[in-house]
Amino acid sequence: MILGKNQSFYCKFAKIYRMRKIQMVDTKTQYLAIKPQVDAAINEVLDTAAYINGKAVKDFTQNLATYLGAEHVIPCANGTDALQIAMMALDLQPGDEVITPSFTYIATTEVVALLRLTPVFVDVDPVTFCMDMESLKKAITPKTKAIVPVHLYGQAAPMEEIMAIAKAHNLYVIEDNAQAIGCDYTFSDGTKKKTGTIGHIGATSFYPSKNLGAFGDGGALFTNDKVLADKMAMIANHGQSARYYHDVVGCNSRLDSIQAAVLNIKLQHLDAYNQARQKVANYYSTAFANISEIITPAIATYSTHVFHQYTMQLKNVDRDKFIAHLAAKEIPCMIYYPVPGHLQKMFGAQNNQHWNLPITDQLTPCVCSLPIHTEMDEAQLVHIVEGVQSFFN
Ligand SMILES: *Cc1c(COP(=O)(O)O)cnc(C)c1O
């Protein structure tokens, strides 16, 4: 018997010694936990050979609509396509202005420029990292046609206010829900809705690392408007109204049956997955509460937070040194995102404009995201927390 008096010490040591490698996401371990169901679902697609538009796609679309409480779900090839199809369906014309935060993943603004629309960047709130309402109101001009709020890192943008502003100015709202699927929004009258179902259209991504991730690319659009739903389905399918009759210019954007089969299984676990993320976030936030150099992510009063990322702000900290300190302990972390939209070269024309986005400029150099996913175990969390704490001691 090796274990004697020092058993607990040894166990702690052994646990850390055998600790699974820490990753930003761990899709493999998540798969292994549901392997029999996922493999059976994939095999069913292989047996029927209905690779495109098969039963799995119809089932998943239906199940997702039920889960979200959305009347229509239109599957597509990825989240970027979803945003593009949404803007095409709204008949936005070149030169129309679309308001989005600069502090987001590039896909949100890239499609605006791709469609020859004019991206108008607004600032974010330093607490929620989502679109700032004062900045939004100031950005509206007679050319504004749509607002694209992003529920960044899994935290909902203030949709009740955004919808009121949009209504007052007769604007469309497309929610970029790629990071927040499953997030619950509570309105001031107590009614609840899932994010992505509040605006005129919601767009989401099933990229493998997203909260509901496929084994490849995938995306979807949500709406309660039948006319928009039909139009988006048509655009995603070459603008086709009847076979080989193409009424509008569209694109080719499909969710394939194997991805739908995987997503259909994972959808059953989405709430549990989001709860697992929330537990990790809570563990970190509790552990870092008395480190004055760390501002832990807040949870807005009007919604849940599904923690696609756990993003903290570092105050008076050399971020490169902090990252190197963690890397030496094999703790990965990421900067989401190192360059905000308004400073990207792709928006060259806009770079000449004077963007006044002080919060975005302030957040970019100080954000840092720690590993967060559904499969983190206690030993990993202890190691990460100790790694972070040791930097400040
Ligand atoms: C991932 C993501 C997208 C794009 O999704 P893809 O499926 O990768 O095209 C768009 N917006 C945000 C905020 C995202 O995080």
The ligand as an ORCA input file, in Angstrom:
! r2SCAN-3c Opt
* xyz 0 1
  C     -19.192     32.500    -34.412
  C     -19.815     33.813    -34.606
  C     -20.371     34.189    -35.845
  C     -20.187     33.409    -37.117
  O     -20.522     32.089    -37.086
  P     -19.852     31.067    -38.128
  O     -20.683     29.843    -37.990
  O     -18.429     30.874    -37.717
  O     -19.959     31.659    -39.488
  C     -21.025     35.405    -35.921
  N     -21.117     36.216    -34.860
  C     -20.574     35.909    -33.671
  C     -20.730     36.858    -32.536
  C     -19.894     34.699    -33.506
  O     -19.352     34.417    -32.321
*
